């Protein structure tokens, strides 16, 4: 059994209360990882080209209000 299969089995066996606690923990972990990746992308310039494209379209009025 792989590590992932063991985790899946363990999660499926959690009580409702344990599952809720696990879900909250996992959601926080995902948010933390996403935030870290976003900060790294900003720091290393990965998003610069997309930001400039968005600003260029805004300046040339090729956008619409949400």
mmCIF file as Biopython writes it, N, C-alpha, C and O atoms, coordinates in Angstrom:
data_model
#
loop_
_atom_site.group_PDB
_atom_site.id
_atom_site.type_symbol
_atom_site.label_atom_id
_atom_site.label_alt_id
_atom_site.label_comp_id
_atom_site.label_asym_id
_atom_site.label_entity_id
_atom_site.label_seq_id
_atom_site.pdbx_PDB_ins_code
_atom_site.Cartn_x
_atom_site.Cartn_y
_atom_site.Cartn_z
_atom_site.occupancy
_atom_site.B_iso_or_equiv
_atom_site.auth_seq_id
_atom_site.auth_asym_id
_atom_site.pdbx_PDB_model_num
ATOM 1   N N  . UNK A ? 1  ? 0.844   -1.173 0.000   1.0 0.0 1  A 1 
ATOM 2   C CA . UNK A ? 1  ? 0.000   0.000  0.000   1.0 0.0 1  A 1 
ATOM 3   C C  . UNK A ? 1  ? 0.897   1.246  0.000   1.0 0.0 1  A 1 
ATOM 4   O O  . UNK A ? 1  ? 1.839   1.353  0.785   1.0 0.0 1  A 1 
ATOM 5   N N  . UNK A ? 2  ? 0.581   2.173  -0.893  1.0 0.0 2  A 1 
ATOM 6   C CA . UNK A ? 2  ? 1.377   3.395  -0.975  1.0 0.0 2  A 1 
ATOM 7   C C  . UNK A ? 2  ? 1.037   4.319  0.200   1.0 0.0 2  A 1 
ATOM 8   O O  . UNK A ? 2  ? 0.039   4.130  0.896   1.0 0.0 2  A 1 
ATOM 9   N N  . UNK A ? 3  ? 1.882   5.303  0.391   1.0 0.0 3  A 1 
ATOM 10  C CA . UNK A ? 3  ? 1.657   6.284  1.452   1.0 0.0 3  A 1 
ATOM 11  C C  . UNK A ? 3  ? 0.325   7.011  1.239   1.0 0.0 3  A 1 
ATOM 12  O O  . UNK A ? 3  ? -0.424  7.253  2.185   1.0 0.0 3  A 1 
ATOM 13  N N  . UNK A ? 4  ? 0.048   7.353  -0.026  1.0 0.0 4  A 1 
ATOM 14  C CA . UNK A ? 4  ? -1.204  8.036  -0.336  1.0 0.0 4  A 1 
ATOM 15  C C  . UNK A ? 4  ? -2.402  7.140  -0.024  1.0 0.0 4  A 1 
ATOM 16  O O  . UNK A ? 4  ? -3.394  7.603  0.538   1.0 0.0 4  A 1 
ATOM 17  N N  . UNK A ? 5  ? -2.313  5.895  -0.376  1.0 0.0 5  A 1 
ATOM 18  C CA . UNK A ? 5  ? -3.411  4.966  -0.084  1.0 0.0 5  A 1 
ATOM 19  C C  . UNK A ? 5  ? -3.627  4.825  1.423   1.0 0.0 5  A 1 
ATOM 20  O O  . UNK A ? 5  ? -4.765  4.722  1.882   1.0 0.0 5  A 1 
ATOM 21  N N  . UNK A ? 6  ? -2.545  4.821  2.187   1.0 0.0 6  A 1 
ATOM 22  C CA . UNK A ? 6  ? -2.654  4.751  3.648   1.0 0.0 6  A 1 
ATOM 23  C C  . UNK A ? 6  ? -3.357  5.996  4.191   1.0 0.0 6  A 1 
ATOM 24  O O  . UNK A ? 6  ? -4.204  5.904  5.079   1.0 0.0 6  A 1 
ATOM 25  N N  . UNK A ? 7  ? -2.998  7.148  3.651   1.0 0.0 7  A 1 
ATOM 26  C CA . UNK A ? 7  ? -3.624  8.401  4.088   1.0 0.0 7  A 1 
ATOM 27  C C  . UNK A ? 7  ? -5.106  8.400  3.737   1.0 0.0 7  A 1 
ATOM 28  O O  . UNK A ? 7  ? -5.947  8.762  4.561   1.0 0.0 7  A 1 
ATOM 29  N N  . UNK A ? 8  ? -5.421  7.992  2.510   1.0 0.0 8  A 1 
ATOM 30  C CA . UNK A ? 8  ? -6.826  7.942  2.085   1.0 0.0 8  A 1 
ATOM 31  C C  . UNK A ? 8  ? -7.639  7.023  2.993   1.0 0.0 8  A 1 
ATOM 32  O O  . UNK A ? 8  ? -8.756  7.359  3.387   1.0 0.0 8  A 1 
ATOM 33  N N  . UNK A ? 9  ? -7.079  5.877  3.317   1.0 0.0 9  A 1 
ATOM 34  C CA . UNK A ? 9  ? -7.764  4.915  4.188   1.0 0.0 9  A 1 
ATOM 35  C C  . UNK A ? 9  ? -7.969  5.524  5.572   1.0 0.0 9  A 1 
ATOM 36  O O  . UNK A ? 9  ? -9.055  5.425  6.143   1.0 0.0 9  A 1 
ATOM 37  N N  . UNK A ? 10 ? -6.935  6.147  6.104   1.0 0.0 10 A 1 
ATOM 38  C CA . UNK A ? 10 ? -7.033  6.754  7.431   1.0 0.0 10 A 1 
ATOM 39  C C  . UNK A ? 10 ? -8.071  7.870  7.453   1.0 0.0 10 A 1 
ATOM 40  O O  . UNK A ? 10 ? -8.863  7.964  8.391   1.0 0.0 10 A 1 
ATOM 41  N N  . UNK A ? 11 ? -8.071  8.699  6.446   1.0 0.0 11 A 1 
ATOM 42  C CA . UNK A ? 11 ? -9.029  9.805  6.394   1.0 0.0 11 A 1 
ATOM 43  C C  . UNK A ? 11 ? -10.454 9.274  6.284   1.0 0.0 11 A 1 
ATOM 44  O O  . UNK A ? 11 ? -11.363 9.797  6.928   1.0 0.0 11 A 1 
ATOM 45  N N  . UNK A ? 12 ? -10.649 8.259  5.491   1.0 0.0 12 A 1 
ATOM 46  C CA . UNK A ? 12 ? -12.004 7.706  5.328   1.0 0.0 12 A 1 
ATOM 47  C C  . UNK A ? 12 ? -12.529 7.072  6.609   1.0 0.0 12 A 1 
ATOM 48  O O  . UNK A ? 12 ? -13.735 6.877  6.755   1.0 0.0 12 A 1 
ATOM 49  N N  . UNK A ? 13 ? -11.644 6.754  7.528   1.0 0.0 13 A 1 
ATOM 50  C CA . UNK A ? 13 ? -12.046 6.124  8.789   1.0 0.0 13 A 1 
ATOM 51  C C  . UNK A ? 13 ? -12.214 7.124  9.947   1.0 0.0 13 A 1 
ATOM 52  O O  . UNK A ? 13 ? -12.532 6.722  11.066  1.0 0.0 13 A 1 
ATOM 53  N N  . UNK A ? 14 ? -12.005 8.406  9.688   1.0 0.0 14 A 1 
ATOM 54  C CA . UNK A ? 14 ? -12.137 9.403  10.735  1.0 0.0 14 A 1 
ATOM 55  C C  . UNK A ? 14 ? -13.595 9.570  11.154  1.0 0.0 14 A 1 
ATOM 56  O O  . UNK A ? 14 ? -14.512 9.411  10.348  1.0 0.0 14 A 1 
ATOM 57  N N  . UNK A ? 15 ? -13.787 9.893  12.424  1.0 0.0 15 A 1 
ATOM 58  C CA . UNK A ? 15 ? -15.133 10.218 12.901  1.0 0.0 15 A 1 
ATOM 59  C C  . UNK A ? 15 ? -15.527 11.563 12.296  1.0 0.0 15 A 1 
ATOM 60  O O  . UNK A ? 15 ? -14.662 12.282 11.794  1.0 0.0 15 A 1 
ATOM 61  N N  . UNK A ? 16 ? -16.794 11.916 12.331  1.0 0.0 16 A 1 
ATOM 62  C CA . UNK A ? 16 ? -17.209 13.210 11.787  1.0 0.0 16 A 1 
ATOM 63  C C  . UNK A ? 16 ? -16.453 14.385 12.420  1.0 0.0 16 A 1 
ATOM 64  O O  . UNK A ? 16 ? -16.046 15.305 11.710  1.0 0.0 16 A 1 
ATOM 65  N N  . UNK A ? 17 ? -16.261 14.367 13.738  1.0 0.0 17 A 1 
ATOM 66  C CA . UNK A ? 17 ? -15.532 15.437 14.408  1.0 0.0 17 A 1 
ATOM 67  C C  . UNK A ? 17 ? -14.074 15.472 13.964  1.0 0.0 17 A 1 
ATOM 68  O O  . UNK A ? 17 ? -13.531 16.543 13.694  1.0 0.0 17 A 1 
ATOM 69  N N  . UNK A ? 18 ? -13.449 14.322 13.890  1.0 0.0 18 A 1 
ATOM 70  C CA . UNK A ? 18 ? -12.052 14.253 13.446  1.0 0.0 18 A 1 
ATOM 71  C C  . UNK A ? 18 ? -11.926 14.716 12.002  1.0 0.0 18 A 1 
ATOM 72  O O  . UNK A ? 18 ? -10.969 15.401 11.642  1.0 0.0 18 A 1 
ATOM 73  N N  . UNK A ? 19 ? -12.893 14.340 11.183  1.0 0.0 19 A 1 
ATOM 74  C CA . UNK A ? 19 ? -12.858 14.742 9.777   1.0 0.0 19 A 1 
ATOM 75  C C  . UNK A ? 19 ? -12.967 16.261 9.642   1.0 0.0 19 A 1 
ATOM 76  O O  . UNK A ? 19 ? -12.266 16.860 8.826   1.0 0.0 19 A 1 
ATOM 77  N N  . UNK A ? 20 ? -13.833 16.883 10.429  1.0 0.0 20 A 1 
ATOM 78  C CA . UNK A ? 20 ? -13.959 18.337 10.400  1.0 0.0 20 A 1 
ATOM 79  C C  . UNK A ? 20 ? -12.650 19.005 10.820  1.0 0.0 20 A 1 
ATOM 80  O O  . UNK A ? 20 ? -12.221 19.975 10.195  1.0 0.0 20 A 1 
ATOM 81  N N  . UNK A ? 21 ? -12.021 18.498 11.862  1.0 0.0 21 A 1 
ATOM 82  C CA . UNK A ? 21 ? -10.747 19.045 12.318  1.0 0.0 21 A 1 
ATOM 83  C C  . UNK A ? 21 ? -9.663  18.841 11.261  1.0 0.0 21 A 1 
ATOM 84  O O  . UNK A ? 21 ? -8.865  19.741 10.999  1.0 0.0 21 A 1 
ATOM 85  N N  . UNK A ? 22 ? -9.639  17.649 10.654  1.0 0.0 22 A 1 
ATOM 86  C CA . UNK A ? 22 ? -8.676  17.366 9.585   1.0 0.0 22 A 1 
ATOM 87  C C  . UNK A ? 22 ? -8.899  18.305 8.404   1.0 0.0 22 A 1 
ATOM 88  O O  . UNK A ? 22 ? -7.945  18.850 7.848   1.0 0.0 22 A 1 
ATOM 89  N N  . UNK A ? 23 ? -10.160 18.492 8.023   1.0 0.0 23 A 1 
ATOM 90  C CA . UNK A ? 23 ? -10.487 19.355 6.884   1.0 0.0 23 A 1 
ATOM 91  C C  . UNK A ? 23 ? -10.017 20.780 7.129   1.0 0.0 23 A 1 
ATOM 92  O O  . UNK A ? 23 ? -9.454  21.410 6.234   1.0 0.0 23 A 1 
ATOM 93  N N  . UNK A ? 24 ? -10.243 21.291 8.335   1.0 0.0 24 A 1 
ATOM 94  C CA . UNK A ? 24 ? -9.805  22.655 8.661   1.0 0.0 24 A 1 
ATOM 95  C C  . UNK A ? 24 ? -8.284  22.751 8.596   1.0 0.0 24 A 1 
ATOM 96  O O  . UNK A ? 24 ? -7.744  23.720 8.061   1.0 0.0 24 A 1 
ATOM 97  N N  . UNK A ? 25 ? -7.598  21.760 9.132   1.0 0.0 25 A 1 
ATOM 98  C CA . UNK A ? 25 ? -6.133  21.747 9.094   1.0 0.0 25 A 1 
ATOM 99  C C  . UNK A ? 25 ? -5.632  21.694 7.652   1.0 0.0 25 A 1 
ATOM 100 O O  . UNK A ? 25 ? -4.718  22.432 7.283   1.0 0.0 25 A 1 
ATOM 101 N N  . UNK A ? 26 ? -6.229  20.823 6.839   1.0 0.0 26 A 1 
ATOM 102 C CA . UNK A ? 26 ? -5.779  20.652 5.463   1.0 0.0 26 A 1 
ATOM 103 C C  . UNK A ? 26 ? -6.035  21.917 4.644   1.0 0.0 26 A 1 
ATOM 104 O O  . UNK A ? 26 ? -5.200  22.309 3.828   1.0 0.0 26 A 1 
ATOM 105 N N  . UNK A ? 27 ? -7.178  22.549 4.857   1.0 0.0 27 A 1 
ATOM 106 C CA . UNK A ? 27 ? -7.483  23.789 4.142   1.0 0.0 27 A 1 
ATOM 107 C C  . UNK A ? 27 ? -6.462  24.872 4.502   1.0 0.0 27 A 1 
ATOM 108 O O  . UNK A ? 27 ? -6.007  25.612 3.631   1.0 0.0 27 A 1 
ATOM 109 N N  . UNK A ? 28 ? -6.104  24.962 5.787   1.0 0.0 28 A 1 
ATOM 110 C CA . UNK A ? 28 ? -5.103  25.944 6.215   1.0 0.0 28 A 1 
ATOM 111 C C  . UNK A ? 28 ? -3.742  25.632 5.588   1.0 0.0 28 A 1 
ATOM 112 O O  . UNK A ? 28 ? -3.020  26.544 5.186   1.0 0.0 28 A 1 
ATOM 113 N N  . UNK A ? 29 ? -3.395  24.360 5.506   1.0 0.0 29 A 1 
ATOM 114 C CA . UNK A ? 29 ? -2.134  23.958 4.887   1.0 0.0 29 A 1 
ATOM 115 C C  . UNK A ? 29 ? -2.105  24.343 3.409   1.0 0.0 29 A 1 
ATOM 116 O O  . UNK A ? 29 ? -1.104  24.864 2.917   1.0 0.0 29 A 1 
ATOM 117 N N  . UNK A ? 30 ? -3.199  24.085 2.709   1.0 0.0 30 A 1 
ATOM 118 C CA . UNK A ? 30 ? -3.264  24.454 1.294   1.0 0.0 30 A 1 
ATOM 119 C C  . UNK A ? 30 ? -3.122  25.969 1.117   1.0 0.0 30 A 1 
ATOM 120 O O  . UNK A ? 30 ? -2.406  26.424 0.225   1.0 0.0 30 A 1 
ATOM 121 N N  . UNK A ? 31 ? -3.793  26.739 1.955   1.0 0.0 31 A 1 
ATOM 122 C CA . UNK A ? 31 ? -3.713  28.197 1.859   1.0 0.0 31 A 1 
ATOM 123 C C  . UNK A ? 31 ? -2.291  28.679 2.128   1.0 0.0 31 A 1 
ATOM 124 O O  . UNK A ? 31 ? -1.795  29.576 1.447   1.0 0.0 31 A 1 
ATOM 125 N N  . UNK A ? 32 ? -1.644  28.085 3.115   1.0 0.0 32 A 1 
ATOM 126 C CA . UNK A ? 32 ? -0.264  28.457 3.434   1.0 0.0 32 A 1 
ATOM 127 C C  . UNK A ? 32 ? 0.670   28.165 2.262   1.0 0.0 32 A 1 
ATOM 128 O O  . UNK A ? 32 ? 1.516   28.990 1.919   1.0 0.0 32 A 1 
ATOM 129 N N  . UNK A ? 33 ? 0.519   27.009 1.658   1.0 0.0 33 A 1 
ATOM 130 C CA . UNK A ? 33 ? 1.365   26.647 0.516   1.0 0.0 33 A 1 
ATOM 131 C C  . UNK A ? 33 ? 1.104   27.563 -0.674  1.0 0.0 33 A 1 
ATOM 132 O O  . UNK A ? 33 ? 2.037   27.975 -1.362  1.0 0.0 33 A 1 
ATOM 133 N N  . UNK A ? 34 ? -0.174  27.883 -0.917  1.0 0.0 34 A 1 
ATOM 134 C CA . UNK A ? 34 ? -0.519  28.764 -2.031  1.0 0.0 34 A 1 
ATOM 135 C C  . UNK A ? 34 ? 0.092   30.137 -1.797  1.0 0.0 34 A 1 
ATOM 136 O O  . UNK A ? 34 ? 0.677   30.725 -2.707  1.0 0.0 34 A 1 
ATOM 137 N N  . UNK A ? 35 ? -0.043  30.653 -0.567  1.0 0.0 35 A 1 
ATOM 138 C CA . UNK A ? 35 ? 0.533   31.955 -0.246  1.0 0.0 35 A 1 
ATOM 139 C C  . UNK A ? 35 ? 2.040   31.955 -0.456  1.0 0.0 35 A 1 
ATOM 140 O O  . UNK A ? 35 ? 2.595   32.917 -0.989  1.0 0.0 35 A 1 
ATOM 141 N N  . UNK A ? 36 ? 2.704   30.883 -0.042  1.0 0.0 36 A 1 
ATOM 142 C CA . UNK A ? 36 ? 4.156   30.785 -0.190  1.0 0.0 36 A 1 
ATOM 143 C C  . UNK A ? 36 ? 4.538   30.768 -1.673  1.0 0.0 36 A 1 
ATOM 144 O O  . UNK A ? 36 ? 5.473   31.454 -2.085  1.0 0.0 36 A 1 
ATOM 145 N N  . UNK A ? 37 ? 3.812   29.983 -2.467  1.0 0.0 37 A 1 
ATOM 146 C CA . UNK A ? 37 ? 4.091   29.927 -3.911  1.0 0.0 37 A 1 
ATOM 147 C C  . UNK A ? 37 ? 3.873   31.284 -4.569  1.0 0.0 37 A 1 
ATOM 148 O O  . UNK A ? 37 ? 4.662   31.704 -5.415  1.0 0.0 37 A 1 
ATOM 149 N N  . UNK A ? 38 ? 2.799   31.965 -4.178  1.0 0.0 38 A 1 
ATOM 150 C CA . UNK A ? 38 ? 2.505   33.277 -4.753  1.0 0.0 38 A 1 
ATOM 151 C C  . UNK A ? 38 ? 3.618   34.264 -4.395  1.0 0.0 38 A 1 
ATOM 152 O O  . UNK A ? 38 ? 4.067   35.027 -5.250  1.0 0.0 38 A 1 
ATOM 153 N N  . UNK A ? 39 ? 4.062   34.254 -3.148  1.0 0.0 39 A 1 
ATOM 154 C CA . UNK A ? 39 ? 5.138   35.150 -2.723  1.0 0.0 39 A 1 
ATOM 155 C C  . UNK A ? 39 ? 6.424   34.857 -3.494  1.0 0.0 39 A 1 
ATOM 156 O O  . UNK A ? 39 ? 7.140   35.780 -3.880  1.0 0.0 39 A 1 
ATOM 157 N N  . UNK A ? 40 ? 6.717   33.580 -3.717  1.0 0.0 40 A 1 
ATOM 158 C CA . UNK A ? 40 ? 7.911   33.210 -4.486  1.0 0.0 40 A 1 
ATOM 159 C C  . UNK A ? 40 ? 7.791   33.679 -5.931  1.0 0.0 40 A 1 
ATOM 160 O O  . UNK A ? 40 ? 8.755   34.185 -6.506  1.0 0.0 40 A 1 
ATOM 161 N N  . UNK A ? 41 ? 6.603   33.511 -6.522  1.0 0.0 41 A 1 
ATOM 162 C CA . UNK A ? 41 ? 6.388   33.944 -7.901  1.0 0.0 41 A 1 
ATOM 163 C C  . UNK A ? 41 ? 6.546   35.455 -8.033  1.0 0.0 41 A 1 
ATOM 164 O O  . UNK A ? 41 ? 7.122   35.940 -9.008  1.0 0.0 41 A 1 
ATOM 165 N N  . UNK A ? 42 ? 6.036   36.197 -7.057  1.0 0.0 42 A 1 
ATOM 166 C CA . UNK A ? 42 ? 6.177   37.653 -7.077  1.0 0.0 42 A 1 
ATOM 167 C C  . UNK A ? 42 ? 7.653   38.022 -6.938  1.0 0.0 42 A 1 
ATOM 168 O O  . UNK A ? 42 ? 8.158   38.867 -7.678  1.0 0.0 42 A 1 
ATOM 169 N N  . UNK A ? 43 ? 8.335   37.391 -5.994  1.0 0.0 43 A 1 
ATOM 170 C CA . UNK A ? 43 ? 9.740   37.722 -5.726  1.0 0.0 43 A 1 
ATOM 171 C C  . UNK A ? 43 ? 10.646  37.426 -6.914  1.0 0.0 43 A 1 
ATOM 172 O O  . UNK A ? 43 ? 11.584  38.178 -7.178  1.0 0.0 43 A 1 
ATOM 173 N N  . UNK A ? 44 ? 10.372  36.327 -7.641  1.0 0.0 44 A 1 
ATOM 174 C CA . UNK A ? 44 ? 11.269  35.979 -8.742  1.0 0.0 44 A 1 
ATOM 175 C C  . UNK A ? 44 ? 10.800  36.517 -10.096 1.0 0.0 44 A 1 
ATOM 176 O O  . UNK A ? 44 ? 11.399  36.214 -11.128 1.0 0.0 44 A 1 
ATOM 177 N N  . UNK A ? 45 ? 9.724   37.320 -10.092 1.0 0.0 45 A 1 
ATOM 178 C CA . UNK A ? 45 ? 9.294   37.980 -11.319 1.0 0.0 45 A 1 
ATOM 179 C C  . UNK A ? 45 ? 8.434   37.143 -12.246 1.0 0.0 45 A 1 
ATOM 180 O O  . UNK A ? 45 ? 8.160   37.560 -13.371 1.0 0.0 45 A 1 
ATOM 181 N N  . UNK A ? 46 ? 8.008   35.990 -11.807 1.0 0.0 46 A 1 
ATOM 182 C CA . UNK A ? 46 ? 7.210   35.106 -12.654 1.0 0.0 46 A 1 
ATOM 183 C C  . UNK A ? 46 ? 5.919   35.783 -13.129 1.0 0.0 46 A 1 
ATOM 184 O O  . UNK A ? 46 ? 5.444   35.513 -14.232 1.0 0.0 46 A 1 
ATOM 185 N N  . UNK A ? 47 ? 5.363   36.652 -12.305 1.0 0.0 47 A 1 
ATOM 186 C CA . UNK A ? 47 ? 4.080   37.275 -12.635 1.0 0.0 47 A 1 
ATOM 187 C C  . UNK A ? 47 ? 4.216   38.628 -13.317 1.0 0.0 47 A 1 
ATOM 188 O O  . UNK A ? 47 ? 3.212   39.233 -13.693 1.0 0.0 47 A 1 
ATOM 189 N N  . UNK A ? 48 ? 5.431   39.107 -13.478 1.0 0.0 48 A 1 
ATOM 190 C CA . UNK A ? 48 ? 5.642   40.445 -14.050 1.0 0.0 48 A 1 
ATOM 191 C C  . UNK A ? 48 ? 5.010   40.605 -15.427 1.0 0.0 48 A 1 
ATOM 192 O O  . UNK A ? 48 ? 4.359   41.614 -15.698 1.0 0.0 48 A 1 
ATOM 193 N N  . UNK A ? 49 ? 5.197   39.627 -16.288 1.0 0.0 49 A 1 
ATOM 194 C CA . UNK A ? 49 ? 4.667   39.721 -17.652 1.0 0.0 49 A 1 
ATOM 195 C C  . UNK A ? 49 ? 3.135   39.777 -17.635 1.0 0.0 49 A 1 
ATOM 196 O O  . UNK A ? 49 ? 2.532   40.554 -18.375 1.0 0.0 49 A 1 
ATOM 197 N N  . UNK A ? 50 ? 2.514   38.960 -16.798 1.0 0.0 50 A 1 
ATOM 198 C CA . UNK A ? 50 ? 1.057   38.986 -16.716 1.0 0.0 50 A 1 
ATOM 199 C C  . UNK A ? 50 ? 0.554   40.302 -16.133 1.0 0.0 50 A 1 
ATOM 200 O O  . UNK A ? 50 ? -0.452  40.846 -16.589 1.0 0.0 50 A 1 
ATOM 201 N N  . UNK A ? 51 ? 1.254   40.807 -15.129 1.0 0.0 51 A 1 
ATOM 202 C CA . UNK A ? 51 ? 0.865   42.085 -14.533 1.0 0.0 51 A 1 
ATOM 203 C C  . UNK A ? 51 ? 0.973   43.208 -15.566 1.0 0.0 51 A 1 
ATOM 204 O O  . UNK A ? 51 ? 0.078   44.047 -15.669 1.0 0.0 51 A 1 
ATOM 205 N N  . UNK A ? 52 ? 2.043   43.223 -16.311 1.0 0.0 52 A 1 
ATOM 206 C CA . UNK A ? 52 ? 2.218   44.271 -17.329 1.0 0.0 52 A 1 
ATOM 207 C C  . UNK A ? 52 ? 1.141   44.167 -18.405 1.0 0.0 52 A 1 
ATOM 208 O O  . UNK A ? 52 ? 0.637   45.191 -18.867 1.0 0.0 52 A 1 
ATOM 209 N N  . UNK A ? 53 ? 0.781   42.962 -18.808 1.0 0.0 53 A 1 
ATOM 210 C CA . UNK A ? 53 ? -0.288  42.785 -19.791 1.0 0.0 53 A 1 
ATOM 211 C C  . UNK A ? 53 ? -1.604  43.333 -19.251 1.0 0.0 53 A 1 
ATOM 212 O O  . UNK A ? 53 ? -2.318  44.042 -19.961 1.0 0.0 53 A 1 
ATOM 213 N N  . UNK A ? 54 ? -1.927  43.015 -18.017 1.0 0.0 54 A 1 
ATOM 214 C CA . UNK A ? 54 ? -3.166  43.508 -17.411 1.0 0.0 54 A 1 
ATOM 215 C C  . UNK A ? 54 ? -3.168  45.025 -17.321 1.0 0.0 54 A 1 
ATOM 216 O O  . UNK A ? 54 ? -4.168  45.667 -17.643 1.0 0.0 54 A 1 
ATOM 217 N N  . UNK A ? 55 ? -2.059  45.598 -16.888 1.0 0.0 55 A 1 
ATOM 218 C CA . UNK A ? 55 ? -1.970  47.057 -16.795 1.0 0.0 55 A 1 
ATOM 219 C C  . UNK A ? 55 ? -2.063  47.711 -18.166 1.0 0.0 55 A 1 
ATOM 220 O O  . UNK A ? 55 ? -2.698  48.755 -18.318 1.0 0.0 55 A 1 
ATOM 221 N N  . UNK A ? 56 ? -1.444  47.111 -19.144 1.0 0.0 56 A 1 
ATOM 222 C CA . UNK A ? 56 ? -1.493  47.636 -20.509 1.0 0.0 56 A 1 
ATOM 223 C C  . UNK A ? 56 ? -2.933  47.643 -21.030 1.0 0.0 56 A 1 
ATOM 224 O O  . UNK A ? 56 ? -3.379  48.625 -21.624 1.0 0.0 56 A 1 
ATOM 225 N N  . UNK A ? 57 ? -3.641  46.563 -20.808 1.0 0.0 57 A 1 
ATOM 226 C CA . UNK A ? 57 ? -5.043  46.494 -21.246 1.0 0.0 57 A 1 
ATOM 227 C C  . UNK A ? 57 ? -5.899  47.501 -20.497 1.0 0.0 57 A 1 
ATOM 228 O O  . UNK A ? 57 ? -6.804  48.100 -21.078 1.0 0.0 57 A 1 
ATOM 229 N N  . UNK A ? 58 ? -5.619  47.694 -19.207 1.0 0.0 58 A 1 
ATOM 230 C CA . UNK A ? 58 ? -6.358  48.684 -18.425 1.0 0.0 58 A 1 
ATOM 231 C C  . UNK A ? 58 ? -6.097  50.090 -18.955 1.0 0.0 58 A 1 
ATOM 232 O O  . UNK A ? 58 ? -7.028  50.876 -19.136 1.0 0.0 58 A 1 
ATOM 233 N N  . UNK A ? 59 ? -4.835  50.400 -19.201 1.0 0.0 59 A 1 
ATOM 234 C CA . UNK A ? 59 ? -4.476  51.740 -19.689 1.0 0.0 59 A 1 
ATOM 235 C C  . UNK A ? 59 ? -5.110  52.041 -21.041 1.0 0.0 59 A 1 
ATOM 236 O O  . UNK A ? 59 ? -5.485  53.181 -21.317 1.0 0.0 59 A 1 
ATOM 237 N N  . UNK A ? 60 ? -5.225  51.029 -21.872 1.0 0.0 60 A 1 
ATOM 238 C CA . UNK A ? 60 ? -5.810  51.239 -23.204 1.0 0.0 60 A 1 
ATOM 239 C C  . UNK A ? 60 ? -7.327  51.025 -23.184 1.0 0.0 60 A 1 
ATOM 240 O O  . UNK A ? 60 ? -7.956  50.911 -24.237 1.0 0.0 60 A 1 
ATOM 241 N N  . UNK A ? 61 ? -7.903  50.972 -21.995 1.0 0.0 61 A 1 
ATOM 242 C CA . UNK A ? 61 ? -9.356  50.841 -21.802 1.0 0.0 61 A 1 
ATOM 243 C C  . UNK A ? 61 ? -9.921  49.606 -22.474 1.0 0.0 61 A 1 
ATOM 244 O O  . UNK A ? 61 ? -11.028 49.637 -23.012 1.0 0.0 61 A 1 
ATOM 245 N N  . UNK A ? 62 ? -9.171  48.529 -22.446 1.0 0.0 62 A 1 
ATOM 246 C CA . UNK A ? 62 ? -9.673  47.266 -23.004 1.0 0.0 62 A 1 
ATOM 247 C C  . UNK A ? 62 ? -10.108 46.335 -21.882 1.0 0.0 62 A 1 
ATOM 248 O O  . UNK A ? 62 ? -9.953  45.117 -21.970 1.0 0.0 62 A 1 
ATOM 249 N N  . UNK A ? 63 ? -10.657 46.930 -20.822 1.0 0.0 63 A 1 
ATOM 250 C CA . UNK A ? 63 ? -11.170 46.161 -19.693 1.0 0.0 63 A 1 
ATOM 251 C C  . UNK A ? 63 ? -12.610 46.568 -19.442 1.0 0.0 63 A 1 
ATOM 252 O O  . UNK A ? 63 ? -13.096 47.539 -20.024 1.0 0.0 63 A 1 
ATOM 253 N N  . UNK A ? 64 ? -13.281 45.846 -18.595 1.0 0.0 64 A 1 
ATOM 254 C CA . UNK A ? 64 ? -14.645 46.196 -18.221 1.0 0.0 64 A 1 
ATOM 255 C C  . UNK A ? 64 ? -14.818 46.073 -16.716 1.0 0.0 64 A 1 
ATOM 256 O O  . UNK A ? 64 ? -14.086 45.326 -16.067 1.0 0.0 64 A 1 
ATOM 257 N N  . UNK A ? 65 ? -15.749 46.775 -16.175 1.0 0.0 65 A 1 
ATOM 258 C CA . UNK A ? 65 ? -16.000 46.741 -14.735 1.0 0.0 65 A 1 
ATOM 259 C C  . UNK A ? 65 ? -16.594 45.388 -14.366 1.0 0.0 65 A 1 
ATOM 260 O O  . UNK A ? 65 ? -17.309 44.751 -15.140 1.0 0.0 65 A 1 
ATOM 261 N N  . UNK A ? 66 ? -16.266 44.987 -13.160 1.0 0.0 66 A 1 
ATOM 262 C CA . UNK A ? 66 ? -16.811 43.711 -12.673 1.0 0.0 66 A 1 
ATOM 263 C C  . UNK A ? 66 ? -18.172 43.879 -12.104 1.0 0.0 66 A 1 
ATOM 264 O O  . UNK A ? 66 ? -18.776 42.907 -11.650 1.0 0.0 66 A 1 
#
